[in-house]
């Protein structure tokens, strides 16, 4: 059959409530010979929205056709939009259907299946013209059923007509079955934009407020910091990240003298997108460490602090067009280890973190980010309590690979 010579891929659906629709489309996609293929979110967005980058995204998959969808609208006014490209990145079909209760009606599924078959057949004729001419001949009819002409009137075409040429079949496709081509395309897709790394410059301050007879309060002006951030997306929707920052030059007044001080922080997290679409929601789990130290043996100064904590929270992402995204973070951070002031004994601690960031995707491989964050730890002892806050601002630039 002609479809067996095609490499048609379904790269997914964006938007809310798309899981049920993906399930509905399964039989039609399978009948059309489409294979599911995961690609980077940015690439999927480019394909669905038919941007300038969509042609390059489709071409780098090295397949005959690409199918993608999107759930658009809000509330009960939702529609399903589906786009189909040929292997050269040319838009072959673009249609939109209203949804009924967040799903497609049977008649709409039938229309989708019919349009999909027609579009795939058109792509097949364009991509494999020789095979198209040999399809649906009388030779294909079972013995006894016959056709408009006897079998002998349809001799096999000459050998030259069945030989793959540069104008008929891609040499890679001629040399490997579709399954092999799909494995190669899947490897290339998963290799795109799965690792990121960047450098960070920022400012951080510290405000320690405490009850009398506990620890000495402390307040600092914002000071400069430097750090780095790295991350990876080993599988679709799962993101791993690690970052580190430390003050560049900081000092505190101890007994009337300026003494070297430092604030540092490291953190590793994992997040998984449970909702993607107009807004993306991802639970976050991780481990972090925040420290403050003064290089002085004085016992009258604010004591050093040291917090090791868990990160239990979530991020929310709102795309602002094709290149901008607004991100928010809220996390509860129970402290699992800390340096306790000797005169107060063992206490209990917990923390929280609130942050926001605006990210610019300058190109497919370069990004910039501006972020603000506030982290606070609360401590409680028999003698009283204290809060230790760290307001932060940063600018970061990096690349994805």
C-alpha positions as CSV (number, residue, x, y, z in Angstrom):
1,X,0.0,0.0,0.0
2,X,1.1,3.6,-0.6
3,X,0.6,4.5,3.1
4,X,3.3,2.0,4.1
5,X,5.8,4.1,2.2
6,X,4.9,7.3,4.2
7,X,6.4,8.6,7.4
8,X,3.5,10.6,8.9
9,X,3.9,11.8,12.5
10,X,1.5,13.2,15.1
11,X,3.4,15.6,17.4
12,X,0.7,16.3,19.9
13,X,-1.9,18.7,21.1
14,X,-1.5,21.9,23.1
15,X,-4.1,23.5,25.3
16,X,-6.4,22.4,28.2
17,X,-8.5,19.2,28.1
18,X,-6.5,17.7,25.2
19,X,-6.0,14.3,26.7
20,X,-9.6,13.2,25.9
21,X,-9.3,14.5,22.4
22,X,-6.0,12.7,21.8
23,X,-7.8,9.5,22.8
24,X,-10.6,10.2,20.4
25,X,-8.3,10.8,17.5
26,X,-6.3,7.6,18.1
27,X,-8.2,5.3,15.7
28,X,-8.2,7.8,12.8
29,X,-4.5,8.6,13.3
30,X,-3.6,4.8,13.4
31,X,-5.7,4.2,10.2
32,X,-3.9,7.0,8.5
33,X,-0.5,5.4,9.4
34,X,0.5,8.3,11.7
35,X,3.1,7.6,14.4
36,X,3.2,9.6,17.7
37,X,6.4,11.6,18.1
38,X,7.2,14.0,21.0
39,X,9.0,17.2,20.2
40,X,10.1,20.2,22.3
41,X,7.2,22.5,23.5
42,X,8.6,25.5,21.6
43,X,8.7,23.5,18.4
44,X,5.1,22.2,18.9
45,X,3.9,25.8,19.5
46,X,5.6,26.9,16.3
47,X,4.0,24.1,14.3
48,X,0.5,24.7,15.7
49,X,0.6,28.5,15.3
50,X,2.2,28.3,11.8
51,X,5.0,30.8,12.6
52,X,8.1,31.6,10.6
53,X,9.9,28.8,12.5
54,X,7.3,26.1,11.6
55,X,8.9,25.3,8.2
56,X,12.3,24.6,9.8
57,X,10.8,22.6,12.6
58,X,8.9,20.3,10.2
59,X,11.9,19.9,7.8
60,X,14.3,18.9,10.6
61,X,12.1,15.9,11.4
62,X,12.8,14.4,8.0
63,X,9.4,12.9,7.6
64,X,6.6,13.0,4.9
65,X,4.0,14.8,6.9
66,X,3.4,16.3,10.4
67,X,0.0,16.6,12.3
68,X,-0.5,18.8,15.3
69,X,-3.5,20.2,17.2
70,X,-4.5,22.8,19.7
71,X,-7.5,23.4,22.0
72,X,-8.3,27.1,21.9
73,X,-10.8,29.3,23.7
74,X,-11.9,29.2,27.4
75,X,-14.7,28.0,29.6
76,X,-17.4,26.3,27.5
77,X,-16.4,28.1,24.3
78,X,-13.6,25.7,23.2
79,X,-12.6,24.7,19.7
80,X,-10.1,22.2,18.4
81,X,-7.7,23.3,15.7
82,X,-5.7,20.8,13.6
83,X,-2.9,21.5,11.1
84,X,-1.2,19.2,8.7
85,X,2.1,19.9,6.9
86,X,3.9,18.1,4.2
87,X,7.6,17.1,4.7
88,X,8.8,20.4,3.1
89,X,7.0,22.4,5.8
90,X,4.2,23.5,3.5
91,X,0.8,23.9,5.3
92,X,-1.5,21.3,3.7
93,X,-4.6,21.6,5.9
94,X,-5.8,24.0,8.7
95,X,-9.2,23.5,10.2
96,X,-11.1,24.3,13.4
97,X,-14.1,22.6,15.0
98,X,-16.2,23.6,18.1
99,X,-16.0,21.2,21.0
100,X,-19.0,19.7,22.8
101,X,-18.3,19.2,26.5
102,X,-14.5,19.3,25.9
103,X,-14.7,16.5,23.3
104,X,-15.4,16.1,19.6
105,X,-18.8,15.0,18.5
106,X,-19.0,11.8,16.4
107,X,-19.8,13.7,13.2
108,X,-16.8,15.9,13.8
109,X,-14.6,12.8,14.2
110,X,-15.9,11.4,11.0
111,X,-15.1,14.7,9.2
112,X,-11.6,14.7,10.8
113,X,-11.0,11.1,9.6
114,X,-12.1,12.0,6.0
115,X,-10.1,15.2,5.8
116,X,-7.1,13.4,7.3
117,X,-7.3,10.6,4.7
118,X,-7.7,13.1,1.8
119,X,-4.8,15.2,3.0
120,X,-2.5,12.2,3.5
121,X,-3.4,10.9,0.1
122,X,-2.5,14.3,-1.4
123,X,0.8,14.3,0.4
124,X,1.5,10.7,-0.8
125,X,0.9,11.7,-4.4
126,X,3.2,14.6,-4.1
127,X,5.9,12.8,-2.2
128,X,5.8,9.5,-4.0
129,X,4.4,10.1,-7.5
130,X,5.6,6.7,-8.9
131,X,4.0,4.7,-6.2
132,X,0.8,6.7,-6.6
133,X,0.5,5.7,-10.3
134,X,0.9,2.1,-9.3
135,X,-1.8,2.2,-6.6
136,X,-5.4,0.9,-7.2
137,X,-4.7,-0.8,-10.5
138,X,-6.6,-3.9,-11.8
139,X,-3.6,-6.0,-10.8
140,X,-4.6,-5.3,-7.1
141,X,-8.0,-6.9,-7.6
142,X,-8.5,-10.5,-6.2
143,X,-8.8,-13.2,-8.9
144,X,-12.3,-13.6,-10.1
145,X,-13.4,-10.0,-9.2
146,X,-11.9,-8.5,-12.3
147,X,-11.7,-4.9,-13.3
148,X,-12.4,-2.7,-16.2
149,X,-9.7,-4.5,-18.2
150,X,-8.3,-8.0,-18.1
151,X,-5.2,-8.5,-16.0
152,X,-3.0,-9.1,-19.1
153,X,-3.9,-5.5,-20.3
154,X,-2.0,-4.2,-17.3
155,X,1.5,-5.6,-17.5
156,X,4.0,-4.6,-14.8
157,X,5.5,-1.2,-15.6
158,X,9.0,-1.2,-16.9
159,X,11.9,-1.5,-14.5
160,X,12.8,2.1,-15.0
161,X,9.5,3.2,-13.6
162,X,10.0,1.4,-10.3
163,X,13.6,2.5,-9.7
164,X,13.9,5.2,-7.1
165,X,15.4,8.4,-8.4
166,X,16.3,11.7,-6.8
167,X,13.0,13.2,-8.1
168,X,10.8,10.4,-6.8
169,X,11.9,9.0,-3.4
170,X,14.3,10.4,-0.9
171,X,17.5,8.2,-0.8
172,X,17.2,7.8,3.0
173,X,13.6,6.4,2.6
174,X,14.7,4.1,-0.2
175,X,17.5,2.7,1.9
176,X,15.5,2.1,5.2
177,X,11.9,1.1,6.1
178,X,9.6,3.7,7.7
179,X,10.2,2.3,11.2
180,X,13.9,3.0,10.8
181,X,13.2,6.5,9.6
182,X,10.9,7.1,12.5
183,X,13.5,6.1,15.0
184,X,16.0,8.5,13.5
185,X,13.4,11.3,13.5
186,X,12.5,10.6,17.1
187,X,16.1,10.7,18.2
188,X,16.6,14.1,16.5
189,X,13.5,15.5,18.1
190,X,14.5,14.5,21.6
191,X,17.9,15.9,21.0
192,X,16.5,19.4,20.4
193,X,16.4,22.0,23.3
194,X,16.7,19.4,26.1
195,X,19.6,21.0,28.0
196,X,20.1,24.6,29.1
197,X,22.8,26.5,30.9
198,X,23.2,30.1,31.9
199,X,25.0,32.7,34.0
200,X,23.4,34.9,36.6
201,X,24.1,38.3,38.0
202,X,21.9,39.8,40.7
203,X,21.5,41.4,44.1
204,X,20.5,39.9,47.5
205,X,19.8,41.4,50.9
206,X,19.1,40.0,54.3
207,X,16.6,41.1,57.0
208,X,16.7,39.1,60.3
209,X,14.1,40.2,62.8
210,X,14.2,38.5,66.2
211,X,12.6,38.7,69.7
212,X,14.6,40.1,72.6
213,X,16.9,37.7,74.4
214,X,17.2,35.4,71.3
215,X,19.6,36.4,68.6
216,X,20.9,39.8,67.4
217,X,18.8,41.3,64.6
218,X,20.5,42.0,61.3
219,X,19.8,44.1,58.2
220,X,21.9,44.6,55.1
221,X,21.8,46.7,51.9
222,X,21.4,44.7,48.6
223,X,24.8,43.4,47.5
224,X,25.9,41.9,44.2
225,X,25.8,38.2,43.5
226,X,27.0,35.9,40.7
227,X,25.9,32.3,39.9
228,X,24.9,29.8,37.3
229,X,21.9,27.7,36.4
230,X,21.7,24.4,34.5
231,X,18.8,22.1,33.6
232,X,17.6,19.3,31.4
233,X,14.4,17.8,30.1
234,X,15.1,14.1,29.9
235,X,11.5,13.2,28.9
236,X,8.6,15.4,27.8
237,X,7.0,17.4,30.6
238,X,9.7,16.5,33.1
239,X,12.3,19.3,33.9
240,X,15.4,19.0,36.1
241,X,17.2,22.2,37.3
242,X,20.1,23.2,39.5
243,X,21.3,26.7,40.4
244,X,23.9,28.3,42.7
245,X,24.5,31.9,43.7
246,X,26.9,33.7,46.1
247,X,27.6,37.3,47.0
248,X,30.6,38.8,45.3
249,X,31.8,41.3,47.9
250,X,29.9,41.7,51.3
251,X,30.9,43.1,54.7
252,X,29.2,43.5,58.1
253,X,30.1,45.9,60.9
254,X,31.3,43.9,64.0
255,X,32.6,45.8,67.0
256,X,32.9,48.9,64.9
257,X,35.0,47.2,62.1
258,X,34.1,46.1,58.7
259,X,34.2,42.3,58.5
260,X,33.9,40.0,55.4
261,X,30.5,38.3,55.1
262,X,28.8,36.1,52.6
263,X,25.3,34.9,51.6
264,X,25.0,31.8,49.4
265,X,22.4,29.5,48.1
266,X,22.1,26.3,46.0
267,X,19.0,24.4,45.0
268,X,18.1,21.4,42.8
269,X,14.5,20.7,41.7
270,X,12.4,18.5,39.5
271,X,9.1,19.6,38.0
272,X,6.4,17.9,35.9
273,X,3.9,19.8,33.7
274,X,0.4,18.4,34.6
275,X,-1.4,21.1,32.6
276,X,-0.2,22.8,29.4
277,X,-2.0,25.3,27.2
278,X,-3.0,28.9,27.8
279,X,-1.4,28.5,31.3
280,X,1.0,25.7,32.3
281,X,1.0,24.3,35.8
282,X,3.9,22.1,37.2
283,X,4.3,20.7,40.7
284,X,7.9,21.1,42.0
285,X,10.0,19.0,44.4
286,X,13.6,19.6,45.4
287,X,16.3,20.2,48.0
288,X,18.1,23.5,48.8
289,X,20.6,25.1,51.1
290,X,20.8,28.8,52.2
291,X,23.7,30.1,54.3
292,X,24.9,33.4,55.9
293,X,28.3,33.7,57.5
294,X,30.5,36.5,59.1
295,X,34.2,36.0,59.3
296,X,34.6,36.9,62.9
297,X,35.0,35.1,66.2
298,X,33.0,37.7,68.1
299,X,30.2,36.3,70.3
300,X,28.2,39.6,70.3
301,X,27.5,39.6,66.6
302,X,24.6,38.0,64.7
303,X,25.3,34.3,64.6
304,X,25.9,32.5,61.3
305,X,22.8,30.8,59.9
306,X,22.6,27.6,57.8
307,X,19.4,26.1,56.5
308,X,19.0,22.9,54.5
309,X,15.4,22.6,53.3
310,X,12.9,20.7,51.1
311,X,11.1,22.4,48.2
312,X,7.4,21.5,47.9
313,X,5.6,23.8,45.5
314,X,4.4,24.6,42.0
315,X,5.2,26.9,39.1
316,X,2.7,28.6,36.8
317,X,3.7,29.7,33.3
318,X,1.8,32.1,31.1
319,X,3.1,32.5,27.5
320,X,3.0,36.1,26.2
321,X,3.3,35.5,22.5
322,X,5.9,33.4,20.8
323,X,9.0,34.7,22.6
324,X,8.0,35.9,26.0
325,X,6.7,33.9,29.0
326,X,5.8,35.0,32.5
327,X,6.6,32.5,35.3
328,X,5.5,32.3,38.9
329,X,6.7,30.1,41.8
330,X,5.2,29.4,45.2
331,X,6.8,26.8,47.6
332,X,6.7,25.6,51.1
333,X,10.2,24.8,52.4
334,X,10.4,22.7,55.6
335,X,13.8,22.9,57.1
336,X,15.5,19.5,57.6
337,X,18.8,20.8,59.1
338,X,20.1,24.1,60.5
339,X,22.8,25.6,62.6
340,X,21.3,26.3,66.0
341,X,22.4,29.2,68.3
342,X,24.1,27.5,71.2
343,X,22.5,29.7,73.9
344,X,18.9,28.9,72.6
345,X,19.1,25.2,72.1
346,X,17.2,23.2,69.6
347,X,14.3,24.9,67.8
348,X,11.9,24.4,64.9
349,X,12.1,26.0,61.5
350,X,10.2,26.3,58.3
351,X,10.4,28.5,55.2
352,X,8.6,29.7,52.1
353,X,9.6,31.1,48.7
354,X,7.7,33.3,46.3
355,X,9.1,34.3,42.9
356,X,8.4,35.6,39.5
357,X,10.3,35.8,36.2
358,X,10.0,37.2,32.7
359,X,11.8,35.0,30.1
360,X,12.7,36.1,26.6
361,X,13.5,33.5,24.0
362,X,15.7,35.6,21.7
363,X,16.3,32.7,19.3
364,X,15.6,29.0,19.4
365,X,18.9,28.6,21.3
366,X,19.4,31.8,23.3
367,X,17.3,33.1,26.2
368,X,17.4,35.9,28.8
369,X,15.6,36.1,32.1
370,X,14.8,38.8,34.7
371,X,13.6,37.5,38.0
372,X,12.6,38.6,41.5
373,X,12.4,36.3,44.6
374,X,11.7,36.4,48.3
375,X,12.7,33.6,50.6
376,X,12.0,33.6,54.3
377,X,12.7,31.2,57.2
378,X,10.8,31.3,60.5
379,X,12.5,30.0,63.7
380,X,11.0,29.2,67.0
381,X,12.6,28.4,70.4
382,X,11.4,28.3,74.0
383,X,12.8,31.8,74.5
384,X,11.2,33.4,71.4
385,X,11.2,33.5,67.6
386,X,12.8,35.1,64.6
387,X,12.2,35.6,60.8
388,X,15.1,35.6,58.4
389,X,14.3,37.0,54.9
390,X,16.3,37.2,51.7
391,X,14.9,39.4,48.9
392,X,16.6,38.8,45.6
393,X,16.7,40.2,42.1
394,X,18.6,38.7,39.1
395,X,19.3,38.8,35.4
396,X,20.4,35.7,33.5
397,X,21.4,34.8,30.0
398,X,22.1,31.4,28.6
399,X,21.6,28.9,25.8
400,X,19.6,25.7,25.1
401,X,21.0,22.7,23.3
